Each structure stands twice: as structure tokens, then as C-alpha cells.
Amino acid sequence: MSFYFMMWEKKEYKRCLFKVCKKYLSYFQKSVFRGEMSPSKLIKLKAKLEKVIDKRVDFICIIKLMNDGVFGEEVLENGKMGNGESLIL
């Protein structure tokens, strides 16, 4: 299992987005969740997010903590899903 941070910026607040995130991660602050997830749960979370976001205007960022000093970033926005570069802290 890996540790994830997920944050979003939405044009309009939707309770359904909060409910989806709360099933998989722990609520941290206004639009931030965090917690451990298996790869299969991450796939399920992303599939459910795709159903409740408007890709033209909503922004969702999922950060995966890979070890103590490196993490990867995945962003869902404007109709495309991309992987950010791995960063060394």
C-alpha cells in the first residue's frame, strides 16, 4: 500500500465528490484528503471521480508518496489525466 494526498479545486462544491473521497481517504482539510490505499482502490477512486467531476473546469491532484524522500504526482484536469515528474525532497 502507498500513502496518498488528494486535493481539488472545483467550480462548484459538490457533496458527492466529498462522499467519494471519504470512502477511500481520510478528510484532512477543506479540499484535501490523505491516507493509505492499495493500487486497486486507487483505480476505483479515480473511476468514481471521473463520474462526478467536470473535466472542463475541475482540478484534482493525487500525490503518491513513494518513499521517505520521493513522490509522484497525478493530475486530473480539463479532460486529460497526466503524470507529473517524480520529485526528490
N, C-alpha and C positions, 0 to 999 in steps of 0.2 A: 504494500500500500504506500501511497505517496501523500504528501501534505500539499493542500491547495489553498490559494486565496482566490476569491472571485469578487469582482466589483462591477457595477454597472452605472450607466448614465442613460436614463430613458426620457423621452419627450414627455410622456405622461406616466405617472405612477400606476402600476397595475398590481393589485393584491395577488393575482395568480402567479406572477413572477416570484414574489416573496415566498409563496407557498411551495413552489417547485424547489427553490433553493434550500429552504428549510428542511426538506426531506433528505437532502444529501450532505449538507454542510451546517455548521453552527453559525448562528447570527452573531456578527461582531459589532457592526455599527450601521448607520442608516442604509447604505447600499453595499455593504461589504460582508461577505461570509468567508469562513475558513474551516478547515478540518481535513481529516484523512479520508481518502477514497480509493477504492480499487479501480483499475482500468475499466472494468465492465460498468461500474457505477458512473464513471466519468462519461462514458459513451451514452448511457441512459439519460444522464443530466443534460448533456448537450442536445440530444434528440428532443427532450421536453422543452428546453429553452427555445429551440427553433420554432416551436409551435406558438409560443407566447410573445415573441419579440417582433418588432417591425424592423427588418434589416435595413431599411432605408434611413432610419433616424436613430435607432437604438444602438448602444455601445455596450458590449460585455467583454470583460477581460478576465481570463483564467490564468493564474500564475501557479506553476508547479514547482515546488521546492524539491530539487533533485538530490541534494545532499547539504551539508552544512554551509557551503560557500557558493553553490551554483544553482540557478533556477532557470526554467524555460517559461516563456510567455506565449499564450494563445489568445487571440483577439477575435471576437465575433462582432462584425460591424458592417453596415452598408452593403449587405448581400454577399460578403466574402468572408471566409474563415482563413486566417493565416497564422503561421507560426513565427514568433519573434526570434531574435537571436538569443542564444544562451548567454547569460551574463555571469561574470565572476565577481563576487563581492569581496 
